[in-house]
Amino acid sequence: MKLLIAIVQDADVNFLIDALTEEGYRITKLATTGGFLKKGNTTLLIGVEENELEEVLGIIESNCKKRNTKTNIINPSVESSILTNTVPIEITVGGATIFVIDVEQYIQL
């Protein structure tokens, strides 16, 4: 058995959860916040048998799309504690970050 920890942007998570539950997969949903953009995302915990791993990864890939967006990076002024300068940059967001972990034992009470 494998445990997938999938970090997904909030814009994609509802479509992903619908697609996974339609296929009979159970999910635990955790609200999380990214460190770089400091915006909400969702972390999903998904337990799957090893022979189902590729199917689940395919469902995640087809529902979590990358896209470009603009954001501002705030530069604090060296001479003052007031934040004065912002630098606009274009970044890629979306997609999913997935950790696949071997599960030694699974207990359901």
C-alpha positions in Angstrom: 0.0 0.0 0.0 1.1 3.6 -0.7 0.2 6.9 0.9 0.0 9.8 -1.5 0.4 13.3 0.0 -0.8 15.6 -2.8 -0.4 19.4 -2.4 -2.9 21.0 -4.8 -3.9 24.6 -5.5 -7.3 25.5 -4.2 -8.5 26.3 -7.8 -8.0 22.6 -8.8 -9.0 20.7 -5.6 -12.8 20.4 -6.1 -12.4 18.9 -9.6 -9.8 16.6 -8.3 -11.8 15.4 -5.3 -14.8 14.8 -7.5 -12.8 12.8 -10.0 -11.1 10.7 -7.3 -14.3 10.0 -5.3 -16.2 9.0 -8.5 -13.5 6.3 -9.0 -14.1 5.1 -5.4 -11.0 6.5 -3.7 -11.2 7.9 -0.2 -9.5 11.2 0.6 -8.6 13.2 3.7 -8.5 16.9 2.9 -6.3 19.3 4.9 -6.4 23.1 4.4 -2.8 24.3 4.1 -1.0 27.4 3.1 2.0 27.6 0.8 5.2 29.2 2.0 6.2 31.2 -1.1 2.9 32.9 -2.1 1.4 32.5 1.3 -1.9 31.6 -0.4 -4.3 28.7 0.4 -3.8 25.3 -1.0 -5.1 21.9 -0.1 -3.1 18.8 1.0 -4.8 15.5 0.2 -4.0 12.2 1.9 -4.8 9.3 -0.3 -4.2 5.7 0.5 -4.0 3.4 -2.5 -2.9 -0.1 -3.4 0.3 -0.3 -5.4 -1.6 -1.5 -8.5 -3.8 1.6 -8.4 -1.0 4.1 -8.1 -0.6 5.0 -11.8 -4.4 5.4 -12.1 -4.5 7.9 -9.2 -1.5 9.8 -10.5 -3.2 10.1 -13.9 -6.4 11.5 -12.3 -4.3 14.0 -10.4 -2.4 15.0 -13.5 -5.5 15.5 -15.6 -7.2 17.7 -13.0 -4.3 19.9 -11.7 -3.2 22.2 -14.4 -0.3 24.6 -14.4 -0.9 28.3 -15.3 1.0 31.5 -15.2 0.0 34.4 -12.9 1.6 37.7 -11.8 2.5 38.5 -8.2 4.4 41.2 -6.4 7.5 40.5 -4.4 7.9 43.0 -1.5 11.3 44.4 -0.9 11.8 46.0 2.5 13.7 49.3 2.4 17.2 49.0 3.8 17.0 52.4 5.4 13.5 52.0 6.9 11.4 49.4 8.4 8.5 50.4 6.1 7.9 48.2 3.2 8.2 50.5 0.1 9.2 48.6 -3.0 7.3 45.9 -4.9 8.7 44.0 -7.8 6.1 42.3 -10.1 7.1 38.9 -11.4 5.3 36.2 -13.4 5.3 32.7 -11.9 3.8 29.3 -12.7 1.3 28.0 -10.2 -1.0 25.0 -10.2 -0.2 21.4 -10.9 0.4 19.2 -7.9 3.3 18.3 -5.7 3.0 14.6 -4.7 4.9 12.6 -2.2 4.5 8.8 -2.5 5.3 6.9 0.7 5.4 3.2 1.4 2.9 2.2 4.1 4.2 -0.6 6.4 0.9 -1.2 8.1 -2.7 0.0 7.6 -5.2 -0.3 10.4 -8.9 0.8 10.2 -10.9 0.5 13.4 
